[in-house]
Amino acid sequence: MPAALPLLDRTVVGQRLRQVRKARQMTLKQLSEASGVPVSTLSKMELAQVSVSYEKLAAAARWLNVAVAALFRACAPVSAPV
C-alpha cells in the first residue's frame, strides 16, 4: 500500500504568501485591490486562520506574479516573477 500523502499545512501556505507579497513590496491593501480578495481574508490566509479557496489563492498568486504551486513550498527564496 502506498504511503499516505502529507496533509497540507495552511501555515506554510500563509507564510509563503506573506513572504512573496513582501518580496514584491505589496501591502495587503494593494494586493486586495489588485486581486479582489478582501484585506481581511488575505490577512487571515497569511495567519493561517482560514481555509483558503483555490480561487482566492489563485487570484493572489496571479497578482503576485507567482505560480500557485510556489505558495505550497516551504519558505524557499523568492525567485523572479514568473
N, C-alpha and C positions, 0 to 999 in steps of 0.2 A: 504494500500500500504506500503511495507517495506521501511524503511529508506534508503536513498542513502548511499552507501559506501563512506568513505572519500577518497579524492584524495591523491595519494602517493606524499609526499613531497620529491623531489630528494635531498633537502638539508639534510634531515635526513639520507638518504642512504649515501650521501657523507661524512657526519660527522662520521657515523658509520664505513664506510670503512677506513677512516683515523685512527679512534680510534683503530680498530682491527689491522691495519697494524703496528701502532706504538707499540701496546702491544706485537706484535710478533717481534719487533725490526727489522723491514724490512724497507729499503729505497724504494722510488718509483722505482729507477733503479733496485733494487733486485727483487721487485715484477714484474716489467715489464719483466725482463729476464726470470723469472720463469713461468709467465703466458702467455707470448706472446702478452700482451696488451701494446701498446706503452706508454712510460712515459707520454707524453703529454695528452693522453686520460685518464690515471689514475689520473693525476693531475686535469684535467677538471671534472672528475667524483667526486673527493673529494671536489671540489669547487662548485659543482652543476652548472657547466657551460655548461653541455651537457646532453642530454637524453642518458641513457646507455642501450645498448642491453643486453638481458639476457645472451647471450654467453660470453660477456666481463665480466659481473658481476659474472657469474658462474666460469669463469677462475680465476679471482682474488680470489674469495671465496675458491676455491679448494686449491690454493697455500697458503692461509692464514689459511687453515685447519679449516674453519668455515662453517656452513650451510648458504646457500644463504638467507634463511628466517631470520637468525640472523642479516643480514645487514639492514633489514627493521624495526628493533626495535629501538626506540629512545634511543640513547646513554646509554644503560644499561651497567653494569660492564662486562668486557670481561671475559668469562669463559675459562677453559682449552680447548685446541684444541679438536675438535670432530674427 
